[in-house]
Amino acid sequence: MTQSAGQGGAIWRAMTMANLPDVMAIAVAVHPDYPEDEAIFAERLALYPAGCLCLVDADGAAGYVLSHPWRPCDIPALNALLGAIPADAAAYYIHDLALLPHTHGTGAASDVVARLVEHARNSGFAGMALVAVNRSAGFWQRHGFRETHDAALDRKLASYDDAARYMTREF
Ligand SMILES: CC(C)(COP(=O)(O)OP(=O)(O)OC[C@H]1O[C@@H](n2cnc3c(N)ncnc32)[C@H](O)[C@@H]1OP(=O)(O)O)[C@@H](O)C(=O)NCCC(=O)NCCS
């Protein structure tokens, strides 16, 4: 995926291993209730670099997104290594999208979601999935995602919290 500039002058760039300290600092600030080790971020970046982007503005790193192919109707456990992208990974999974508060409302989040949708569609995936946390379900609904329920998935969601929602978008 190529670079693109948002309304506030921020740019989405391909993430590199050198960005991980900044990405971790954003994760700690934005997701204090869902701590994940740097090894989790590094592994996803190594396994699927095309799905990992950093938002950069005049002050430096301001957000990130991690995404990768995954099995439909399945949720990778929090703070757990994937091991590999599964051979039956027919869905495109957004693991995390996090922006620092000063960039909210600039359209940067919507910009990268549109790019990920385009990437997933062009790559032949059947659809997309994510776990919405932090009351973000409304944001995802605006991008065509709908809540999906399944008994086994609902048990896995317990590793997040009661407010977490599994959401999907079919193509
Ligand atoms: C969720 C998040 C990425 C949205 O970022 P954002 O900067 O508000 O996104 P955008 O500027 O692209 O906003 C797009 C639109 O969605 C709306 N929106 C944002 N969050 C929303 C929510 N929770 N519910 C409903 N609408 C929402 C905005 O008001 C905006 O509306 P507009 O276009 O009519 O002005 C951002 O709030 C964030 O990083 N939150 C913390 C981390 C997080 O919860 N990530 C999601 C994990 S699954």
The ligand as an SDF file (V2000), in Angstrom:
LIG
                    3D

 48 50  0  0  0  0  0  0  0  0999 V2000
  -11.9510    4.4610   16.6710 C   0  0  0  0  0  0  0  0  0  0  0  0
  -11.0040    5.5000   16.0780 C   0  0  0  0  0  0  0  0  0  0  0  0
   -9.9550    4.8040   15.2460 C   0  0  0  0  0  0  0  0  0  0  0  0
  -11.8490    6.4400   15.2020 C   0  0  0  0  0  0  0  0  0  0  0  0
  -11.0220    7.5120   14.8250 O   0  0  0  0  0  0  0  0  0  0  0  0
  -11.6060    8.9140   14.3080 P   0  0  0  0  0  0  0  0  0  0  0  0
  -10.4530    9.8360   14.2650 O   0  0  0  0  0  0  0  0  0  0  0  0
  -12.8050    9.3070   15.0820 O   0  0  0  0  0  0  0  0  0  0  0  0
  -12.0550    8.5450   12.8510 O   0  0  0  0  0  0  0  0  0  0  0  0
  -12.4410    9.5270   11.6740 P   0  0  0  0  0  0  0  0  0  0  0  0
  -11.9270   10.9020   11.8630 O   0  0  0  0  0  0  0  0  0  0  0  0
  -12.0710    8.8230   10.4170 O   0  0  0  0  0  0  0  0  0  0  0  0
  -14.0190    9.5810   11.9080 O   0  0  0  0  0  0  0  0  0  0  0  0
  -14.9150    9.0550   11.0230 C   0  0  0  0  0  0  0  0  0  0  0  0
  -16.3240    9.3120   11.4910 C   0  0  0  0  0  0  0  0  0  0  0  0
  -16.6620    8.2960   12.4500 O   0  0  0  0  0  0  0  0  0  0  0  0
  -17.2440    8.8800   13.5860 C   0  0  0  0  0  0  0  0  0  0  0  0
  -16.9250    8.0970   14.7530 N   0  0  0  0  0  0  0  0  0  0  0  0
  -15.7250    7.9570   15.3380 C   0  0  0  0  0  0  0  0  0  0  0  0
  -15.8260    7.1230   16.3880 N   0  0  0  0  0  0  0  0  0  0  0  0
  -17.1280    6.7450   16.4420 C   0  0  0  0  0  0  0  0  0  0  0  0
  -17.8650    5.8700   17.3090 C   0  0  0  0  0  0  0  0  0  0  0  0
  -17.2760    5.2400   18.3300 N   0  0  0  0  0  0  0  0  0  0  0  0
  -19.1780    5.6740   17.0600 N   0  0  0  0  0  0  0  0  0  0  0  0
  -19.7950    6.3150   16.0250 C   0  0  0  0  0  0  0  0  0  0  0  0
  -19.1440    7.1340   15.1610 N   0  0  0  0  0  0  0  0  0  0  0  0
  -17.8350    7.3480   15.3900 C   0  0  0  0  0  0  0  0  0  0  0  0
  -16.6410   10.2740   13.6440 C   0  0  0  0  0  0  0  0  0  0  0  0
  -17.4790   11.1350   14.3750 O   0  0  0  0  0  0  0  0  0  0  0  0
  -16.5700   10.6560   12.1690 C   0  0  0  0  0  0  0  0  0  0  0  0
  -17.8090   11.1290   11.7610 O   0  0  0  0  0  0  0  0  0  0  0  0
  -17.9690   12.2590   10.5970 P   0  0  0  0  0  0  0  0  0  0  0  0
  -17.2640   11.7030    9.3770 O   0  0  0  0  0  0  0  0  0  0  0  0
  -19.4390   12.3780   10.4060 O   0  0  0  0  0  0  0  0  0  0  0  0
  -17.3160   13.4820   11.1320 O   0  0  0  0  0  0  0  0  0  0  0  0
  -10.3390    6.3500   17.1730 C   0  0  0  0  0  0  0  0  0  0  0  0
  -11.3390    6.9100   17.9840 O   0  0  0  0  0  0  0  0  0  0  0  0
   -9.3710    5.5900   18.0810 C   0  0  0  0  0  0  0  0  0  0  0  0
   -8.2100    5.3910   17.7550 O   0  0  0  0  0  0  0  0  0  0  0  0
   -9.8640    5.1710   19.2330 N   0  0  0  0  0  0  0  0  0  0  0  0
   -9.0340    4.4850   20.2290 C   0  0  0  0  0  0  0  0  0  0  0  0
   -8.6500    3.0870   19.7780 C   0  0  0  0  0  0  0  0  0  0  0  0
   -9.8270    2.2470   19.3880 C   0  0  0  0  0  0  0  0  0  0  0  0
  -10.8260    2.1630   20.0960 O   0  0  0  0  0  0  0  0  0  0  0  0
   -9.6820    1.5810   18.2390 N   0  0  0  0  0  0  0  0  0  0  0  0
  -10.6620    0.6910   17.7380 C   0  0  0  0  0  0  0  0  0  0  0  0
  -10.2630   -0.6480   18.2010 C   0  0  0  0  0  0  0  0  0  0  0  0
  -11.2500   -1.8980   17.4400 S   0  0  0  0  0  0  0  0  0  0  0  0
  1  2  1  0
  2  3  1  0
  2  4  1  0
  2 36  1  0
  4  5  1  0
  5  6  1  0
  6  7  2  0
  6  8  1  0
  6  9  1  0
  9 10  1  0
 10 11  2  0
 10 12  1  0
 10 13  1  0
 13 14  1  0
 14 15  1  0
 15 16  1  0
 15 30  1  0
 16 17  1  0
 17 18  1  0
 17 28  1  0
 18 19  1  0
 18 27  1  0
 19 20  2  0
 20 21  1  0
 21 22  1  0
 21 27  2  0
 22 23  1  0
 22 24  2  0
 24 25  1  0
 25 26  2  0
 26 27  1  0
 28 29  1  0
 28 30  1  0
 30 31  1  0
 31 32  1  0
 32 33  2  0
 32 34  1  0
 32 35  1  0
 36 37  1  0
 36 38  1  0
 38 39  2  0
 38 40  1  0
 40 41  1  0
 41 42  1  0
 42 43  1  0
 43 44  2  0
 43 45  1  0
 45 46  1  0
 46 47  1  0
 47 48  1  0
M  END
$$$$
